Amino acid sequence: MEAMMAFVFLGLAIAAEVLGTSLIKSTEGFTKLWPTLASLSAYAVSFLTLSMAIQRGLQVGVGYAIWSGLGTTLIVIIGALFLSEPITLAKVVGVALVVAGVVVLNLGGVH
């Protein structure tokens, strides 16, 4: 049960980090108060829930790899769908390598 909760907290950490990163453009260089507060709050929640996942037994390296890898992948997708950012071959290859790295860490590090 504790391991399951670690992954629940990790999922919340990823969602909060993706939200915080998605809001960065709307802060206009942290000059807009409400988007800035929302972005920074989302990052605070992300770090809090990531630490809770690690406290519940998730290895730091594996937890961080999943958090950053899935966050990066989701931000590339959100950027393409909602922020009019182009999908390039370099982005696709880069994200594929990140995902492959997370998979390798999970296969070798969790058990």
WONOR-V449730 format. One record per pair of residues at least 6 apart in sequence whose C-alpha atoms are under 7 Angstrom apart, sorted by the first residue. I is the first residue (numbers start at 1). J is the second residue. D is the distance in Angstrom with one decimal. If there is no record, write none. Layout:
BEGIN
i=I j=J d=D
i=I j=J d=D
END
This chain:
BEGIN
i=2 j=56 d=6.0
i=3 j=56 d=6.6
i=3 j=57 d=6.6
i=6 j=53 d=4.1
i=6 j=54 d=6.8
i=6 j=56 d=5.3
i=6 j=57 d=6.7
i=6 j=58 d=6.2
i=7 j=53 d=6.5
i=9 j=49 d=5.3
i=9 j=50 d=6.4
i=9 j=52 d=6.4
i=9 j=53 d=5.1
i=10 j=49 d=6.5
i=10 j=50 d=5.5
i=10 j=53 d=5.5
i=10 j=67 d=6.9
i=12 j=49 d=6.5
i=13 j=45 d=6.9
i=13 j=46 d=4.1
i=13 j=47 d=6.7
i=13 j=49 d=5.1
i=13 j=50 d=5.2
i=14 j=46 d=6.6
i=14 j=67 d=5.5
i=14 j=71 d=5.8
i=16 j=42 d=5.0
i=16 j=43 d=6.4
i=16 j=45 d=6.3
i=16 j=46 d=4.9
i=17 j=42 d=6.2
i=17 j=43 d=5.5
i=17 j=46 d=5.3
i=17 j=71 d=6.8
i=18 j=71 d=5.8
i=18 j=75 d=6.3
i=19 j=42 d=6.4
i=20 j=39 d=4.2
i=20 j=40 d=6.6
i=20 j=42 d=4.8
i=20 j=43 d=5.5
i=21 j=39 d=6.9
i=23 j=35 d=6.4
i=23 j=39 d=5.6
i=24 j=39 d=6.4
i=26 j=35 d=6.1
i=27 j=35 d=5.0
i=27 j=36 d=5.1
i=30 j=36 d=5.4
i=54 j=60 d=6.1
i=54 j=63 d=6.9
i=62 j=105 d=6.3
i=62 j=106 d=6.6
i=62 j=109 d=6.7
i=65 j=102 d=5.9
i=66 j=102 d=5.8
i=69 j=98 d=5.7
i=69 j=99 d=6.2
i=69 j=102 d=6.5
i=73 j=95 d=5.9
i=79 j=85 d=5.2
i=80 j=86 d=5.8
i=80 j=87 d=6.3
END
